[in-house]
Amino acid sequence: MSALSLVGVVVIVVLAALALSYNRLVRDRNAVAEAWGVIDSELARRHDLIPGLVASVQAAAAHERQLLDDLIRIERAAALTGDGPAERAGPERELAAAARAVVALRERYPALNTSQNFLSLQRELSLTEDRIGAARRFYNFKVADLNRRVEAFPSNLLASAARVARAAYFDPD
């Protein structure tokens, strides 16, 4: 085999490896974006449930006004924060804690235990929180894959050339 053909084979192998590495980076970046979309939709669902929960509690627990007002204020602040996981983690943590405090009111107000609207909203909120947790775990798993690839040699060279950056974890806990 001549030296020229050997060089040609090496060039083809290197180009194929670069193409595969780039495709993996793109696949991982898109998987992170899709996983964030799932979290974002579940967070929006939670934001839609909060006003109904507050309205159903207001009737039974009128003197808990400050707690309910705080929940609405926190919900609005969380809804207006940035789009990325780093910006959303803090406000979403506060919102989840405030929502848990409102749901805990049912222990002090037995009338809430008989309200179908409250019980339905509580159940929906609980399911939504579970789905947010599952989506968060999946998203963070995908972020770990992407970040590993962005940091590992030799794909880190290709990632910097293609401007593929590390992704932020979403950890509102």
Contacts in CASP RR format, 6 or more apart in sequence:
PFRMAT RR
TARGET T0000
AUTHOR 0000-0000-0000
METHOD contacts of the structure
MODEL  1
MSALSLVGVVVIVVLAALALSYNRLVRDRNAVAEAWGVIDSELARRHDLI
PGLVASVQAAAAHERQLLDDLIRIERAAALTGDGPAERAGPERELAAAAR
AVVALRERYPALNTSQNFLSLQRELSLTEDRIGAARRFYNFKVADLNRRV
EAFPSNLLASAARVARAAYFDPD
18 158 0 8 1.000
21 154 0 8 1.000
21 155 0 8 1.000
21 158 0 8 1.000
22 158 0 8 1.000
22 162 0 8 1.000
24 149 0 8 1.000
24 155 0 8 1.000
25 146 0 8 1.000
25 149 0 8 1.000
25 150 0 8 1.000
25 155 0 8 1.000
25 158 0 8 1.000
25 159 0 8 1.000
25 162 0 8 1.000
25 164 0 8 1.000
26 164 0 8 1.000
28 142 0 8 1.000
28 145 0 8 1.000
28 146 0 8 1.000
28 149 0 8 1.000
29 146 0 8 1.000
29 164 0 8 1.000
29 167 0 8 1.000
31 142 0 8 1.000
31 145 0 8 1.000
31 146 0 8 1.000
32 139 0 8 1.000
32 142 0 8 1.000
32 143 0 8 1.000
32 146 0 8 1.000
32 167 0 8 1.000
35 135 0 8 1.000
35 138 0 8 1.000
35 139 0 8 1.000
35 142 0 8 1.000
35 143 0 8 1.000
36 84 0 8 1.000
36 85 0 8 1.000
36 139 0 8 1.000
36 170 0 8 1.000
38 135 0 8 1.000
38 138 0 8 1.000
38 139 0 8 1.000
39 85 0 8 1.000
39 132 0 8 1.000
39 135 0 8 1.000
39 136 0 8 1.000
39 139 0 8 1.000
39 170 0 8 1.000
40 83 0 8 1.000
42 128 0 8 1.000
42 131 0 8 1.000
42 132 0 8 1.000
42 135 0 8 1.000
43 78 0 8 1.000
43 88 0 8 1.000
43 92 0 8 1.000
43 132 0 8 1.000
45 128 0 8 1.000
45 131 0 8 1.000
46 95 0 8 1.000
46 96 0 8 1.000
46 99 0 8 1.000
46 125 0 8 1.000
46 128 0 8 1.000
46 129 0 8 1.000
46 132 0 8 1.000
47 75 0 8 1.000
47 78 0 8 1.000
47 79 0 8 1.000
47 95 0 8 1.000
49 121 0 8 1.000
49 124 0 8 1.000
49 125 0 8 1.000
49 128 0 8 1.000
50 71 0 8 1.000
50 72 0 8 1.000
50 75 0 8 1.000
50 95 0 8 1.000
50 99 0 8 1.000
50 125 0 8 1.000
51 72 0 8 1.000
51 75 0 8 1.000
52 117 0 8 1.000
52 121 0 8 1.000
53 99 0 8 1.000
53 102 0 8 1.000
53 103 0 8 1.000
53 118 0 8 1.000
53 121 0 8 1.000
53 122 0 8 1.000
53 125 0 8 1.000
54 68 0 8 1.000
54 71 0 8 1.000
54 72 0 8 1.000
54 102 0 8 1.000
56 112 0 8 1.000
56 115 0 8 1.000
56 117 0 8 1.000
56 118 0 8 1.000
56 121 0 8 1.000
57 64 0 8 1.000
57 68 0 8 1.000
57 102 0 8 1.000
57 105 0 8 1.000
57 109 0 8 1.000
57 112 0 8 1.000
57 118 0 8 1.000
58 65 0 8 1.000
58 68 0 8 1.000
59 115 0 8 1.000
60 109 0 8 1.000
60 111 0 8 1.000
60 112 0 8 1.000
60 115 0 8 1.000
60 118 0 8 1.000
61 68 0 8 1.000
61 105 0 8 1.000
61 108 0 8 1.000
61 109 0 8 1.000
61 112 0 8 1.000
64 105 0 8 1.000
67 98 0 8 1.000
67 101 0 8 1.000
67 102 0 8 1.000
67 105 0 8 1.000
68 102 0 8 1.000
70 98 0 8 1.000
71 95 0 8 1.000
71 98 0 8 1.000
71 99 0 8 1.000
71 101 0 8 1.000
71 102 0 8 1.000
74 91 0 8 1.000
74 94 0 8 1.000
74 95 0 8 1.000
74 98 0 8 1.000
75 95 0 8 1.000
75 98 0 8 1.000
77 91 0 8 1.000
77 94 0 8 1.000
78 88 0 8 1.000
78 91 0 8 1.000
78 92 0 8 1.000
78 94 0 8 1.000
78 95 0 8 1.000
81 87 0 8 1.000
81 88 0 8 1.000
81 91 0 8 1.000
82 88 0 8 1.000
84 168 0 8 1.000
85 139 0 8 1.000
85 167 0 8 1.000
85 168 0 8 1.000
85 169 0 8 1.000
85 170 0 8 1.000
85 171 0 8 1.000
86 168 0 8 1.000
88 170 0 8 1.000
88 172 0 8 1.000
89 170 0 8 1.000
89 171 0 8 1.000
89 172 0 8 1.000
90 172 0 8 1.000
92 172 0 8 1.000
93 172 0 8 1.000
93 173 0 8 1.000
96 129 0 8 1.000
96 172 0 8 1.000
99 125 0 8 1.000
103 122 0 8 1.000
103 125 0 8 1.000
105 112 0 8 1.000
106 112 0 8 1.000
106 113 0 8 1.000
106 118 0 8 1.000
106 122 0 8 1.000
112 118 0 8 1.000
113 119 0 8 1.000
136 170 0 8 1.000
136 171 0 8 1.000
136 172 0 8 1.000
139 170 0 8 1.000
140 169 0 8 1.000
140 170 0 8 1.000
140 171 0 8 1.000
142 167 0 8 1.000
143 167 0 8 1.000
143 168 0 8 1.000
143 169 0 8 1.000
143 170 0 8 1.000
146 164 0 8 1.000
146 166 0 8 1.000
146 167 0 8 1.000
147 166 0 8 1.000
147 167 0 8 1.000
149 155 0 8 1.000
149 159 0 8 1.000
150 156 0 8 1.000
150 159 0 8 1.000
150 164 0 8 1.000
150 165 0 8 1.000
150 166 0 8 1.000
151 166 0 8 1.000
158 164 0 8 1.000
159 165 0 8 1.000
END
